[in-house]
Structure formats: structure tokens, C-alpha cells
Amino acid sequence: MADVQKYIEDIKKYASTVNEEAVAGIVRHCGIALRNRDSSLVAGTDPEELKRVRESWLKKKLALTESDADLDKAIHEVMQKMKADRAKGRVTVYYLLAEHFKKLDGLVKPAAAPKAAKSAGAAPKKTT
């Protein structure tokens, strides 16, 4: 969880409250990409990078169906919000976009049901 904490601190610069479970979900989604400095950042002035954010994150992961223009507008708003930060963290950008579209809850991994509750309704197995 210590890894996730650094992303939470970065997000706190831009959001009044932070859904820590959603941050953990984004970190899980990004996975190995976060190990490389270059892929852990979003190049806010690179049109191809911003297109990738729109296509891979907003459309594919968040399943948004808004027009490209609306999605690009949201990306631009996030880039403006983060303009003082030269290195725009991918987790922070993704979080702010998910927050903008009210999709944070979909990033939270559902809690696993306790084993006792799962087997409570099952009939005991007969052994012969």
C-alpha cells in the first residue's frame, strides 16, 4: 500500500477528497507501466498520447460513449488543472478523468465474500 500512498498524495494536490480504493484500482490497471518513468507520466502536449488516454482509458476501461470532442474537452480540462505540474502522473490523470465522469466506483475492486458465507448455503457433501 506504500506505493499507492505516493499516488494518493499527488492526487490530493488536485482533488479535495480521494477514494483510496479507486486509486489502488488504477494502480492495478496500470501495472508494470508504472515502473518506467516515461510510461508512468502523461505527455500533456503530445496529441498521440492524449489520443491514447482517450481511447484506452476513457473509452475502453471506463466504457464512456461520449463524443471524441467531449472526451478531449475533459482531457484538456485535466491538463489545465495540472498545468503547474511538469510531470503529470498517469495515475493522477486517470483518477481526475474518472472523477470527472463519476466513474470512480467502477474502479474499486469488490470485496471478496468470506468463505463461510459462500459455503453456508451449500449442502454438505456426502462421502461414501
FENURCOR-V886166 format. One record per pair of residues at least 12 apart in sequence whose ideal C-beta (glycine too) atoms are under 10 Angstrom apart, sorted by the first residue. I is the first residue (numbers start at 1). J is the second residue. D is the distance in whole Angstrom. If there is no record, write none. Layout:
i,j,d
I,J,D
I,J,D
//
This chain:
i,j,d
1,20,9
1,24,8
1,27,10
3,24,9
3,27,7
3,34,8
4,20,7
4,21,10
4,23,6
4,24,5
4,25,10
4,26,9
4,27,5
4,28,9
4,91,9
5,20,9
5,23,9
6,27,10
6,89,9
6,91,9
7,20,9
7,23,5
7,24,9
7,26,8
7,27,6
7,30,10
7,34,9
7,40,10
7,89,7
7,90,9
7,91,4
7,92,7
7,94,10
7,95,8
8,20,6
8,23,5
8,24,9
8,27,10
8,91,9
8,92,10
8,95,9
9,92,10
10,23,10
10,82,10
10,85,8
10,87,10
10,88,9
10,89,5
10,91,7
10,92,5
10,95,9
11,23,6
11,26,9
11,89,8
11,91,7
11,92,5
11,93,10
11,94,10
11,95,5
11,96,7
11,99,9
12,92,10
13,81,10
13,82,8
13,84,9
13,85,7
13,89,10
13,92,8
14,78,8
14,81,6
14,82,6
14,84,10
14,85,9
14,92,7
14,93,10
14,95,8
14,96,6
14,99,9
15,81,10
15,92,9
15,95,7
15,96,7
15,99,6
15,104,10
17,99,9
18,95,8
18,99,9
18,104,9
19,95,8
19,98,9
19,99,8
19,104,5
19,105,8
19,107,8
19,108,7
20,108,9
21,104,9
21,105,9
21,107,8
21,108,4
21,109,7
21,111,10
22,94,10
22,95,7
22,98,7
22,99,8
22,103,9
22,104,4
22,105,7
22,106,8
22,107,4
22,108,6
22,109,10
23,91,7
23,92,9
23,94,9
23,95,6
23,98,10
23,104,9
23,107,8
23,108,10
24,91,10
24,107,8
24,108,8
24,109,7
25,61,10
25,94,10
25,95,10
25,98,9
25,104,9
25,105,10
25,106,8
25,107,4
25,108,6
25,109,6
26,57,9
26,61,9
26,90,8
26,91,5
26,92,9
26,93,10
26,94,5
26,95,6
26,97,10
26,98,7
26,104,9
26,107,6
27,90,10
27,91,6
27,94,10
27,95,10
27,107,10
28,107,9
28,109,7
29,56,10
29,57,9
29,61,6
29,90,10
29,91,9
29,94,8
29,107,7
30,57,10
30,90,6
30,91,6
30,94,7
33,90,7
33,91,10
34,89,9
34,90,7
34,91,7
37,87,9
39,90,7
40,87,9
40,89,7
40,90,5
40,91,8
41,85,10
41,86,9
41,87,5
41,88,6
41,89,6
41,90,6
41,91,10
41,92,10
41,93,9
42,57,10
42,75,9
42,78,9
42,79,8
42,82,9
42,87,9
42,88,5
42,89,8
42,90,5
42,91,10
42,92,9
42,93,5
42,94,8
43,87,10
43,88,8
44,75,9
44,76,9
44,78,9
44,79,4
44,80,9
44,82,7
44,83,8
44,85,9
44,86,9
44,87,10
44,88,5
44,93,8
45,79,8
47,72,10
49,75,10
49,88,10
49,90,10
50,71,10
50,72,7
50,75,6
50,76,8
50,79,8
50,93,10
51,68,9
51,71,10
51,72,9
51,75,9
53,71,9
53,72,10
53,74,10
53,75,6
53,78,9
53,79,10
53,90,9
53,93,7
53,94,8
53,97,7
54,66,10
54,68,7
54,71,5
54,72,6
54,74,9
54,75,6
54,97,9
55,68,9
55,71,9
56,94,10
57,71,10
57,75,9
57,90,9
57,93,8
57,94,6
57,97,7
57,98,8
58,70,10
58,71,5
58,72,9
58,74,8
58,75,8
58,94,9
58,97,6
58,98,9
58,100,10
58,101,7
58,103,9
59,71,7
61,94,8
61,97,10
61,98,9
61,103,9
61,106,9
61,107,8
62,94,9
62,97,8
62,98,6
62,101,6
62,102,10
62,103,5
62,104,10
62,106,7
62,107,8
63,103,8
63,106,8
64,97,9
64,98,10
64,101,6
64,103,8
66,101,8
70,101,10
71,97,9
71,101,9
73,100,10
74,96,9
74,97,6
74,100,5
74,101,7
75,93,8
75,96,10
75,97,7
75,100,9
77,96,9
77,97,9
77,100,7
78,92,9
78,93,6
78,94,9
78,95,9
78,96,5
78,97,6
78,99,9
78,100,7
79,93,8
79,96,10
81,93,10
81,96,7
81,100,10
82,96,8
94,107,9
95,107,8
//
